[in-house]
Amino acid sequence: MAQKNNADWENSLKNLSRYLYEYYGKKVIILIDEYDTPMTSAWNEGYYEKVTKIFLKVFLFKYIER
């Protein structure tokens, strides 16, 4: 298992989507509930800018992919 610092956070949802597609053979939809919680934690813990970049990448990826 990857350590927290070595994890590929920016591509984690894309990878999860790919793994589920490969397993089930169908396109999947990943619903994210309470995404504001990690944003609030990031603000409080001092890594808000990094998390913002990740969220933008994830959400923009879906729009660009269409």
Secondary structure, DSSP 8 states (H G I E B T S, - for coil): ---GGGS-GGGHHHHHHHHHHHHHSS--------THHHHHHHHHHT-HHHHHHHHHHHHHHHHHH-
